[in-house]
Amino acid sequence: MMREDWDLLRTFFPNDWKSLAVDTNALKGLRKDKSEEKLLRTLLIHLGCGYSLRETVVRAKRANLADLSDVALLKRLKKSKEWLYKLCLSLFRERGLQINKRNNFHLRLFDATTVKEPGKTGSLWRIHYIVKQIRFSKFARQ
């Protein structure tokens, strides 16, 4: 089932996702397996699921994706910054959006969740928080 989910998820990636990994040197320094797929799957465990670095490396090892420390994963994440950025830009382009360098604005990604206090009469709280703030140039439709 995990494999089927990955195959489906891959259909949402930009067509050039693998070549972008090579072009941005995201794979440089990988010792054992220079696989774009395994690296991206490992990064998405951390970024997409919100697991800590330690939890991510445990899950990646169990899934035979990577055998690395949490510190090594952090370094790999930093090294993949440009690749992930270019993946996003490529996705925008494929959907008819183009970056215009003249007009800058901030894009805020946020999350919301609910927390219920225990017991019959426990209050229900809604929590909103900003996950990341990224400065992008204004988007223009092609």
DSSP file (Angstrom, degrees, kcal/mol; ACC not computed):
  #  RESIDUE AA STRUCTURE BP1 BP2  ACC     N-H-->O    O-->H-N    N-H-->O    O-->H-N    TCO  KAPPA ALPHA  PHI   PSI    X-CA   Y-CA   Z-CA
    1    1 A M     >        0   0    0      0, 0.0     4,-2.1     0, 0.0     5,-0.2   0.000 360.0 360.0 360.0 -39.1    0.0    0.0    0.0
    2    2 A M  H  >  +     0   0    0      1,-0.2     4,-1.8     2,-0.2     5,-0.1   0.890 360.0  51.0 -60.6 -37.4    2.8    2.4    0.8
    3    3 A R  H  > S+     0   0    0      2,-0.2     4,-2.3     1,-0.2    -1,-0.2   0.897 107.4  52.6 -66.4 -41.2    4.2    1.8   -2.7
    4    4 A E  H  > S+     0   0    0      1,-0.2     4,-2.0     2,-0.2    -1,-0.2   0.892 107.9  51.6 -63.0 -39.6    0.8    2.6   -4.3
    5    5 A D  H  X S+     0   0    0     -4,-2.1     4,-2.6     1,-0.2    -1,-0.2   0.900 109.3  50.1 -63.9 -40.5    0.6    5.8   -2.4
    6    6 A W  H  X S+     0   0    0     -4,-1.8     4,-2.6     2,-0.2    -2,-0.2   0.920 108.3  52.5 -65.1 -43.1    4.0    6.9   -3.7
    7    7 A D  H  X S+     0   0    0     -4,-2.3     4,-0.7     1,-0.2    -1,-0.2   0.899 112.5  45.5 -60.0 -40.6    3.1    6.1   -7.3
    8    8 A L  H >< S+     0   0    0     -4,-2.0     3,-0.9     1,-0.2     4,-0.4   0.928 112.0  51.1 -67.1 -45.6    0.0    8.3   -7.0
    9    9 A L  H >< S+     0   0    0     -4,-2.6     3,-1.9     1,-0.3     4,-0.4   0.881 102.3  61.3 -60.2 -39.3    1.9   11.1   -5.3
   10   10 A R  H >< S+     0   0    0     -4,-2.6     3,-1.3     1,-0.3    -1,-0.3   0.782  91.0  68.0 -59.7 -27.6    4.5   11.1   -8.0
   11   11 A T  T << S+     0   0    0     -3,-0.9    -1,-0.3    -4,-0.7    -2,-0.2   0.701  97.0  54.4 -67.5 -16.8    1.9   11.9  -10.6
   12   12 A F  T <  S+     0   0    0     -3,-1.9    -1,-0.3    -4,-0.4    -2,-0.2   0.559  88.8  99.1 -90.7  -9.9    1.6   15.4   -8.9
   13   13 A F  S <  S-     0   0    0     -3,-1.3     2,-0.0    -4,-0.4    74,-0.0  -0.371  86.5 -96.4 -74.4 154.8    5.3   16.1   -9.2
   14   14 A P    >   -     0   0    0      0, 0.0     3,-1.6     0, 0.0     4,-0.2  -0.359  36.0-111.9 -65.3 155.2    6.6   18.3  -12.0
   15   15 A N  T 3  S+     0   0    0      1,-0.3     3,-0.3    75,-0.1     4,-0.2   0.797 115.2  49.0 -59.9 -30.4    7.9   16.4  -15.0
   16   16 A D  T 3> S+     0   0    0      1,-0.2     4,-2.2     2,-0.1    -1,-0.3   0.076  71.9 120.3 -99.0  24.6   11.5   17.5  -14.4
   17   17 A W  H <> S+     0   0    0     -3,-1.6     4,-1.0     1,-0.2    -1,-0.2   0.850  76.8  45.8 -62.1 -36.2   11.6   16.6  -10.7
   18   18 A K  H  > S+     0   0    0     -3,-0.3     4,-1.3     2,-0.2     3,-0.3   0.920 112.5  48.5 -73.7 -42.9   14.5   14.1  -11.0
   19   19 A S  H  > S+     0   0    0      1,-0.2     4,-2.9     2,-0.2    -2,-0.2   0.843 105.9  59.5 -66.7 -31.2   16.6   16.3  -13.3
   20   20 A L  H  X S+     0   0    0     -4,-2.2     4,-2.0     1,-0.2     6,-0.3   0.860 100.6  56.1 -63.2 -34.5   16.1   19.2  -10.8
   21   21 A A  H  <>S+     0   0    0     -4,-1.0     5,-1.9    -3,-0.3     6,-0.8   0.908 112.4  41.5 -63.1 -41.3   17.7   17.1   -8.1
   22   22 A V  H ><5S+     0   0    0     -4,-1.3     3,-1.4     3,-0.2    -2,-0.2   0.930 113.7  52.0 -70.8 -46.6   20.8   16.7  -10.2
   23   23 A D  H 3<5S+     0   0    0     -4,-2.9    -2,-0.2     1,-0.3    -1,-0.2   0.819 113.3  44.3 -61.3 -32.8   20.9   20.3  -11.5
   24   24 A T  T 3<5S-     0   0    0     -4,-2.0    -1,-0.3    -5,-0.2    59,-0.2   0.359 109.4-120.6 -95.5   4.9   20.7   21.7   -7.9
   25   25 A N  T X 5 +     0   0    0     -3,-1.4     3,-0.6    -4,-0.2    -3,-0.2   0.755  65.2 143.1  62.3  27.0   23.3   19.2   -6.5
   26   26 A A  T 3 <S+     0   0    0     -5,-1.9    -4,-0.2    -6,-0.3    -1,-0.1   0.791  73.5  47.4 -66.0 -26.3   20.8   17.9   -4.0
   27   27 A L  T >  S+     0   0    0     -6,-0.8     3,-2.1     7,-0.1    -1,-0.2   0.583  83.8 117.5 -90.4 -10.9   22.2   14.4   -4.5
   28   28 A K  T <  S+     0   0    0     -3,-0.6     3,-0.1     1,-0.3    51,-0.0  -0.350  78.6  20.5 -62.1 131.0   25.8   15.5   -4.1
   29   29 A G  T 3  S+     0   0    0      1,-0.3     2,-0.3    -2,-0.1    -1,-0.3   0.313  82.0 138.5  93.2  -8.8   27.5   13.9   -1.1
   30   30 A L    <   -     0   0    0     -3,-2.1    -1,-0.3     1,-0.2     4,-0.1  -0.568  33.4-168.6 -68.0 128.9   25.1   11.0   -0.8
   31   31 A R        +     0   0    0     -2,-0.3     3,-0.2     2,-0.1    -1,-0.2   0.933  69.0  23.9 -88.3 -49.8   27.3    8.0    0.0
   32   32 A K  S    S+     0   0    0      1,-0.3     2,-0.5     0, 0.0    -2,-0.1   0.977 126.4  15.1 -87.9 -60.7   25.2    4.9   -0.4
   33   33 A D        -     0   0    0      2,-0.1     2,-1.6     1,-0.0    -1,-0.3  -0.934  53.2-163.8-127.3 109.0   22.2    5.4   -2.7
   34   34 A K        +     0   0    0     -2,-0.5     2,-0.6    -3,-0.2     3,-0.1  -0.407  39.9 147.2 -87.5  61.0   22.0    8.5   -5.0
   35   35 A S     >  -     0   0    0     -2,-1.6     4,-2.1     1,-0.2     5,-0.2  -0.870  42.0-159.8-104.1 121.0   18.3    8.0   -5.6
   36   36 A E  H  > S+     0   0    0     -2,-0.6     4,-2.7     1,-0.2     5,-0.2   0.900  95.6  54.2 -59.4 -39.9   16.2   11.1   -6.1
   37   37 A E  H  > S+     0   0    0      1,-0.2     4,-2.5     2,-0.2     5,-0.2   0.934 109.3  44.2 -62.9 -49.0   13.2    9.1   -5.2
   38   38 A K  H  > S+     0   0    0      2,-0.2     4,-2.1     1,-0.2    -1,-0.2   0.888 114.6  50.2 -66.6 -37.7   14.5    7.8   -1.8
   39   39 A L  H  X S+     0   0    0     -4,-2.1     4,-2.6     2,-0.2    -2,-0.2   0.949 113.1  45.0 -64.8 -47.7   15.8   11.3   -0.9
   40   40 A L  H  X S+     0   0    0     -4,-2.7     4,-2.6     1,-0.2    -2,-0.2   0.895 111.9  52.5 -65.0 -39.3   12.5   13.0   -1.7
   41   41 A R  H  X S+     0   0    0     -4,-2.5     4,-1.4    -5,-0.2    -1,-0.2   0.911 111.1  47.7 -61.8 -41.0   10.5   10.3    0.1
   42   42 A T  H  X S+     0   0    0     -4,-2.1     4,-1.4     2,-0.2     3,-0.2   0.928 112.6  48.3 -65.0 -45.1   12.6   10.8    3.2
   43   43 A L  H  X S+     0   0    0     -4,-2.6     4,-3.3     1,-0.2     5,-0.3   0.885 109.5  53.2 -62.9 -38.2   12.3   14.6    3.1
   44   44 A L  H  X>S+     0   0    0     -4,-2.6     4,-1.7     1,-0.2     5,-1.0   0.791 100.5  60.6 -70.3 -26.7    8.5   14.3    2.6
   45   45 A I  H  X5S+     0   0    0     -4,-1.4     6,-1.0    -3,-0.2     4,-0.6   0.931 115.4  35.3 -60.9 -43.2    8.3   12.1    5.7
   46   46 A H  H  X5S+     0   0    0     -4,-1.4     4,-1.0     4,-0.2    -2,-0.2   0.951 129.0  32.9 -74.5 -51.3    9.7   15.0    7.7
   47   47 A L  H  <5S+     0   0    0     -4,-3.3    -3,-0.2     2,-0.2    -2,-0.2   0.906 125.5  38.8 -76.3 -43.4    8.1   18.0    5.8
   48   48 A G  H  <5S+     0   0    0     -4,-1.7    -3,-0.2    -5,-0.3    -1,-0.2   0.839 125.4  34.4 -79.6 -33.6    4.8   16.5    4.8
   49   49 A C  H  <<S-     0   0    0     -5,-1.0    -1,-0.2    -4,-0.6    -2,-0.2   0.623  99.5-128.5 -98.0 -15.2    4.0   14.5    7.9
   50   50 A G     <  +     0   0    0     -4,-1.0    -4,-0.2    -6,-0.2    -3,-0.1   0.711  50.0 156.9  77.9  19.5    5.6   16.9   10.4
   51   51 A Y        -     0   0    0     -6,-1.0    -1,-0.2    -5,-0.2    -2,-0.1  -0.420  46.3-104.7 -75.4 155.1    7.7   14.3   12.2
   52   52 A S     >  -     0   0    0      1,-0.1     4,-2.5    -2,-0.1     5,-0.2  -0.218  35.7-103.0 -67.0 167.6   10.8   15.3   14.1
   53   53 A L  H  > S+     0   0    0      1,-0.2     4,-2.3     2,-0.2     5,-0.2   0.914 123.6  49.2 -60.3 -42.2   14.2   14.6   12.5
   54   54 A R  H  > S+     0   0    0      1,-0.2     4,-1.8     2,-0.2    -1,-0.2   0.925 111.9  47.1 -64.8 -44.5   14.7   11.7   14.8
   55   55 A E  H  > S+     0   0    0      1,-0.2     4,-2.4     2,-0.2    -1,-0.2   0.890 111.1  53.8 -63.8 -38.2   11.2   10.2   14.1
   56   56 A T  H  X S+     0   0    0     -4,-2.5     4,-3.0     1,-0.2     5,-0.2   0.925 107.1  49.0 -62.9 -45.7   11.9   10.7   10.4
   57   57 A V  H  X S+     0   0    0     -4,-2.3     4,-2.1     1,-0.2    -1,-0.2   0.867 111.3  50.9 -66.3 -33.6   15.2    8.8   10.3
   58   58 A V  H  X S+     0   0    0     -4,-1.8     4,-2.2     2,-0.2    -1,-0.2   0.942 113.9  43.8 -65.2 -46.6   13.6    5.9   12.2
   59   59 A R  H  X S+     0   0    0     -4,-2.4     4,-1.7     1,-0.2    -2,-0.2   0.890 113.0  51.7 -66.5 -39.2   10.7    5.7    9.7
   60   60 A A  H  <>S+     0   0    0     -4,-3.0     5,-3.1     2,-0.2     6,-1.0   0.889 110.7  48.6 -64.9 -38.8   13.0    6.1    6.7
   61   61 A K  H ><5S+     0   0    0     -4,-2.1     3,-1.5    -5,-0.2    -2,-0.2   0.921 110.2  50.5 -67.2 -43.3   15.2    3.3    8.0
   62   62 A R  H 3<5S+     0   0    0     -4,-2.2    -1,-0.2     1,-0.3    -2,-0.2   0.829 111.8  48.5 -63.2 -31.0   12.2    1.0    8.6
   63   63 A A  T 3<5S-     0   0    0     -4,-1.7    -1,-0.3    -5,-0.2    -2,-0.2   0.351 113.8-119.4 -89.7   6.0   11.0    1.7    5.1
   64   64 A N  T < 5S+     0   0    0     -3,-1.5    -3,-0.2     2,-0.2     3,-0.1   0.844  81.3 119.0  57.5  36.4   14.5    1.0    3.6
   65   65 A L  S   <S-     0   0    0     -5,-3.1     2,-0.3     1,-0.4    -4,-0.2   0.824  78.7 -10.7 -94.6 -41.0   14.7    4.6    2.3
   66   66 A A        -     0   0    0     -6,-1.0     2,-0.5    -9,-0.2    -1,-0.4  -0.989  44.5-150.9-159.6 149.7   17.7    5.8    4.2
   67   67 A D        +     0   0    0     -2,-0.3     2,-0.3    -3,-0.1    -9,-0.1  -0.836  53.0 121.4-125.3  90.9   20.0    4.9    7.0
   68   68 A L        -     0   0    0     -2,-0.5    -7,-0.1   -11,-0.2     2,-0.1  -0.924  58.4-101.5-147.1 166.8   21.2    8.2    8.5
   69   69 A S     >  -     0   0    0     -2,-0.3     4,-2.1     1,-0.1     5,-0.1  -0.384  36.6-108.4 -86.4 168.7   21.3   10.2   11.7
   70   70 A D  H  > S+     0   0    0      2,-0.2     4,-2.0     1,-0.2     5,-0.1   0.862 122.0  52.6 -65.6 -34.6   19.0   13.1   12.5
   71   71 A V  H  > S+     0   0    0      2,-0.2     4,-2.1     1,-0.2    -1,-0.2   0.909 108.8  49.6 -66.1 -42.0   22.0   15.5   12.1
   72   72 A A  H  > S+     0   0    0      1,-0.2     4,-2.4     2,-0.2    -2,-0.2   0.871 109.1  52.8 -64.6 -36.6   22.7   14.0    8.6
   73   73 A L  H  X S+     0   0    0     -4,-2.1     4,-2.7     2,-0.2    -1,-0.2   0.907 107.2  51.7 -65.4 -40.7   19.0   14.5    7.7
   74   74 A L  H  X S+     0   0    0     -4,-2.0     4,-2.3     2,-0.2    -2,-0.2   0.919 111.2  47.4 -61.0 -43.2   19.2   18.1    8.7
   75   75 A K  H  X S+     0   0    0     -4,-2.1     4,-2.3     2,-0.2    -2,-0.2   0.906 112.1  49.9 -63.3 -41.3   22.2   18.6    6.5
   76   76 A R  H  X S+     0   0    0     -4,-2.4     4,-1.3     2,-0.2    -2,-0.2   0.887 109.5  51.9 -64.3 -39.5   20.5   16.8    3.7
   77   77 A L  H  < S+     0   0    0     -4,-2.7     4,-0.2     2,-0.2     3,-0.2   0.918 110.7  47.4 -63.1 -44.4   17.4   19.0    4.1
   78   78 A K  H >< S+     0   0    0     -4,-2.3     3,-1.1     1,-0.2     4,-0.3   0.893 111.3  51.2 -63.1 -39.9   19.6   22.2    4.0
   79   79 A K  H 3< S+     0   0    0     -4,-2.3     3,-0.3     1,-0.2     4,-0.3   0.759 108.8  52.6 -69.2 -24.2   21.4   20.8    0.9
   80   80 A S  T 3X S+     0   0    0     -4,-1.3     4,-2.8    -3,-0.2     5,-0.3   0.377  78.1 102.5 -92.4   3.5   18.0   20.2   -0.8
   81   81 A K  H <> S+     0   0    0     -3,-1.1     4,-2.3     1,-0.2    -1,-0.2   0.919  83.6  44.1 -54.6 -49.8   16.6   23.7   -0.2
   82   82 A E  H  > S+     0   0    0     -3,-0.3     4,-2.7    -4,-0.3    -1,-0.2   0.887 112.7  53.1 -65.9 -38.0   17.2   24.8   -3.8
   83   83 A W  H  > S+     0   0    0     -4,-0.3     4,-2.2     2,-0.2    -2,-0.2   0.943 110.9  45.7 -61.3 -48.1   15.8   21.6   -5.2
   84   84 A L  H  X S+     0   0    0     -4,-2.8     4,-1.9     1,-0.2    -2,-0.2   0.888 113.1  51.2 -63.8 -38.7   12.6   21.9   -3.2
   85   85 A Y  H  X S+     0   0    0     -4,-2.3     4,-2.3    -5,-0.3    -1,-0.2   0.931 111.7  46.4 -62.2 -46.5   12.3   25.6   -4.2
   86   86 A K  H  X S+     0   0    0     -4,-2.7     4,-2.5     1,-0.2    -2,-0.2   0.821 107.4  57.8 -69.5 -30.1   12.7   24.7   -7.9
   87   87 A L  H  X S+     0   0    0     -4,-2.2     4,-2.2    -5,-0.2    -1,-0.2   0.932 108.3  47.1 -60.7 -44.6   10.2   21.9   -7.5
   88   88 A C  H  X S+     0   0    0     -4,-1.9     4,-2.4     2,-0.2    -2,-0.2   0.935 112.4  48.8 -62.7 -46.8    7.7   24.5   -6.3
   89   89 A L  H  X S+     0   0    0     -4,-2.3     4,-2.5     1,-0.2    -1,-0.2   0.899 110.9  51.2 -60.5 -40.5    8.5   26.9   -9.1
   90   90 A S  H  X S+     0   0    0     -4,-2.5     4,-2.4     2,-0.2    -1,-0.2   0.893 108.9  50.5 -65.1 -39.8    8.2   24.1  -11.7
   91   91 A L  H  X S+     0   0    0     -4,-2.2     4,-1.0     2,-0.2    -1,-0.2   0.907 110.0  50.7 -63.0 -41.4    4.8   23.1  -10.3
   92   92 A F  H ><>S+     0   0    0     -4,-2.4     5,-3.0     1,-0.2     3,-0.7   0.935 110.8  48.7 -61.3 -45.9    3.7   26.7  -10.6
   93   93 A R  H ><5S+     0   0    0     -4,-2.5     3,-2.0     1,-0.2    -2,-0.2   0.908 107.1  55.0 -61.3 -43.2    4.9   27.0  -14.2
   94   94 A E  H 3<5S+     0   0    0     -4,-2.4    -1,-0.2     1,-0.3    -2,-0.2   0.742 108.8  49.8 -63.3 -21.6    3.1   23.7  -15.1
   95   95 A R  T <<5S-     0   0    0     -4,-1.0    -1,-0.3    -3,-0.7    -2,-0.2   0.176 127.3 -97.4-103.1  16.1   -0.1   25.2  -13.8
   96   96 A G  T < 5S+     0   0    0     -3,-2.0    46,-1.9     1,-0.3     2,-0.4   0.650  83.0 127.4  83.1  15.8    0.2   28.4  -15.7
   97   97 A L  E   < -A  141   0A   0     -5,-3.0     2,-0.4    44,-0.2    -1,-0.3  -0.882  35.1-171.8-107.6 138.6    1.7   30.6  -13.0
   98   98 A Q  E     -A  140   0A   0     42,-2.0    42,-2.5    -2,-0.4     2,-0.4  -0.976  25.3-116.9-130.7 143.6    4.9   32.5  -13.5
   99   99 A I  E     -A  139   0A   0     -2,-0.4     2,-0.6    40,-0.2    40,-0.2  -0.636  22.2-158.8 -78.9 129.9    7.1   34.5  -11.1
  100  100 A N  E >   -A  138   0A   0     38,-2.5    38,-0.6    -2,-0.4     3,-0.6  -0.957   4.1-156.6-109.4 116.4    7.3   38.2  -11.8
  101  101 A K  E 3  S+     0   0A   0     -2,-0.6     3,-0.1     1,-0.2    -1,-0.1   0.554  80.8  69.0 -74.3  -8.0   10.4   39.6  -10.2
  102  102 A R  E 3  S+     0   0A   0      1,-0.2     2,-0.7    36,-0.1    -1,-0.2   0.892  96.3  47.5 -79.1 -39.6    9.2   43.2  -10.0
  103  103 A N  E <  S-     0   0A   0     -3,-0.6    35,-4.0    35,-0.2     2,-0.2  -0.867  73.5-164.6-112.8 103.4    6.4   42.9   -7.4
  104  104 A N  E     +A  137   0A   0     -2,-0.7     2,-0.3    33,-0.3    33,-0.3  -0.556  14.5 163.4 -85.2 147.7    7.3   41.0   -4.3
  105  105 A F  E     -A  136   0A   0     31,-3.2    31,-2.4    -2,-0.2     2,-0.4  -0.964  35.2-106.7-152.1 167.9    4.8   39.7   -1.7
  106  106 A H  E     -A  135   0A   0     -2,-0.3     2,-0.5    29,-0.2    29,-0.2  -0.823  20.1-154.3-102.4 135.8    4.8   37.2    1.1
  107  107 A L  E     -A  134   0A   0     27,-2.9    27,-2.3    -2,-0.4     2,-0.5  -0.940  12.5-161.0-105.7 124.8    3.2   33.8    0.9
  108  108 A R  E     -A  133   0A   0     -2,-0.5     2,-0.5    25,-0.2    25,-0.2  -0.928   4.9-161.8-112.1 126.2    2.1   32.5    4.3
  109  109 A L  E     +A  132   0A   0     23,-2.2    22,-2.8    -2,-0.5    23,-1.3  -0.901  21.1 175.4-101.5 129.7    1.4   28.8    4.8
  110  110 A F  E     -A  130   0A   0     -2,-0.5     2,-0.3    20,-0.3    20,-0.2  -0.891  19.0-149.9-136.1 165.6   -0.6   28.0    7.8
  111  111 A D  E     -A  129   0A   0     18,-2.6    18,-2.3    -2,-0.3     2,-0.4  -0.916   4.6-160.2-132.1 156.2   -2.3   25.1    9.6
  112  112 A A  E     +A  128   0A   0     -2,-0.3     2,-0.3    16,-0.2    16,-0.2  -0.997  14.7 167.0-137.6 143.2   -5.3   24.8   11.8
  113  113 A T  E     -A  127   0A   0     14,-2.3    14,-3.3    -2,-0.4     2,-0.4  -0.952  26.3-127.2-146.8 165.4   -6.2   22.0   14.2
  114  114 A T  E     -A  126   0A   0     -2,-0.3     2,-0.4    12,-0.2    12,-0.2  -0.936  15.1-165.1-118.9 145.0   -8.7   21.4   17.0
  115  115 A V  E     -A  125   0A   0     10,-2.7    10,-3.3    -2,-0.4     2,-0.5  -0.997   6.1-157.2-128.9 128.7   -7.9   20.2   20.5
  116  116 A K  E     -A  124   0A   0     -2,-0.4     8,-0.2     8,-0.2     7,-0.1  -0.916  16.8-130.0-109.9 129.2  -10.5   18.8   22.8
  117  117 A E        -     0   0    0      6,-2.8     5,-0.2    -2,-0.5    -2,-0.0  -0.455  39.2 -96.7 -69.7 148.0  -10.0   18.8   26.6
  118  118 A P  S    S+     0   0    0      0, 0.0     5,-0.1     0, 0.0     3,-0.1  -0.214  82.1  44.3 -65.8 156.7  -10.7   15.4   28.2
  119  119 A G  S >  S-     0   0    0      1,-0.1     3,-1.1     2,-0.1    -2,-0.0  -0.159  97.5 -68.3  99.2 168.0  -14.0   14.7   29.8
  120  120 A K  T 3  S+     0   0    0      1,-0.3    -1,-0.1    -2,-0.1    -3,-0.0   0.875 131.8  36.2 -61.7 -40.4  -17.7   15.2   28.9
  121  121 A T  T 3  S+     0   0    0     -3,-0.1    -1,-0.3     2,-0.0    -2,-0.1   0.138  84.2 143.1-103.9  20.4  -17.6   18.9   29.2
  122  122 A G    <   -     0   0    0     -3,-1.1    -3,-0.1    -5,-0.2     2,-0.1  -0.339  52.0-115.0 -64.0 139.8  -14.1   19.5   27.8
  123  123 A S        -     0   0    0     -5,-0.1    -6,-2.8    -7,-0.1     2,-0.6  -0.362  18.6-131.6 -72.9 153.4  -13.7   22.6   25.7
  124  124 A L  E     -A  116   0A   0     -8,-0.2     2,-0.4    -2,-0.1    -8,-0.2  -0.944  24.1-165.0-108.1 122.4  -12.9   22.4   22.1
  125  125 A W  E     -A  115   0A   0    -10,-3.3   -10,-2.7    -2,-0.6     2,-0.5  -0.870  10.6-152.1-110.7 139.6  -10.1   24.7   21.0
  126  126 A R  E     -A  114   0A   0     -2,-0.4     2,-0.5   -12,-0.2   -12,-0.2  -0.958  14.8-163.5-110.0 125.3   -9.2   25.7   17.4
  127  127 A I  E     -A  113   0A   0    -14,-3.3   -14,-2.3    -2,-0.5     2,-0.4  -0.933   7.5-175.0-114.4 127.3   -5.5   26.5   16.9
  128  128 A H  E     +A  112   0A   0     -2,-0.5     2,-0.3   -16,-0.2   -16,-0.2  -0.958  12.3 165.6-116.4 138.0   -4.2   28.4   13.9
  129  129 A Y  E     -A  111   0A   0    -18,-2.3   -18,-2.6    -2,-0.4     2,-0.4  -0.997  37.6-113.1-151.9 150.6   -0.5   28.9   13.3
  130  130 A I  E     -A  110   0A   0     -2,-0.3   -20,-0.3   -20,-0.2     3,-0.1  -0.696  22.9-172.4 -83.7 129.7    1.8   30.0   10.6
  131  131 A V  E     -     0   0A   0    -22,-2.8     2,-0.3    -2,-0.4   -21,-0.2   0.869  67.0  -7.7 -87.6 -42.7    4.1   27.2    9.4
  132  132 A K  E     -A  109   0A   0    -23,-1.3   -23,-2.2     2,-0.0     2,-0.5  -0.993  52.0-149.8-156.0 144.9    6.4   29.1    7.1
  133  133 A Q  E     -A  108   0A   0     -2,-0.3     2,-0.4   -25,-0.2   -25,-0.2  -0.986  22.2-177.2-121.7 122.4    6.6   32.6    5.6
  134  134 A I  E     -A  107   0A   0    -27,-2.3   -27,-2.9    -2,-0.5     2,-0.7  -0.942  22.9-134.8-121.7 136.4    8.3   32.7    2.2
  135  135 A R  E     +A  106   0A   0     -2,-0.4     2,-0.3   -29,-0.2   -29,-0.2  -0.828  35.3 167.8 -92.8 118.3    9.0   35.8    0.2
  136  136 A F  E     -A  105   0A   0    -31,-2.4   -31,-3.2    -2,-0.7     2,-0.2  -0.842  37.2-108.8-121.3 160.0    8.0   35.3   -3.4
  137  137 A S  E     -A  104   0A   0     -2,-0.3   -33,-0.3   -33,-0.3   -36,-0.2  -0.513  56.4 -78.5 -79.2 161.2    7.7   37.6   -6.3
  138  138 A K  E     -A  100   0A   0    -35,-4.0   -38,-2.5   -38,-0.6     2,-0.2  -0.320  48.4-120.8 -63.5 140.7    4.1   38.3   -7.5
  139  139 A F  E     -A   99   0A   0    -40,-0.2     2,-0.4    -3,-0.1   -40,-0.2  -0.581  26.2-167.2 -82.4 144.0    2.6   35.6   -9.6
  140  140 A A  E     -A   98   0A   0    -42,-2.5   -42,-2.0    -2,-0.2     2,-0.2  -0.999  21.8-121.3-131.0 135.2    1.4   36.4  -13.1
  141  141 A R  E      A   97   0A   0     -2,-0.4   -44,-0.2   -44,-0.2   -45,-0.1  -0.501 360.0 360.0 -72.4 141.6   -0.8   34.2  -15.2
  142  142 A Q              0   0    0    -46,-1.9    -1,-0.1    -2,-0.2   -45,-0.1   0.456 360.0 360.0 -84.0 360.0    0.7   33.1  -18.5
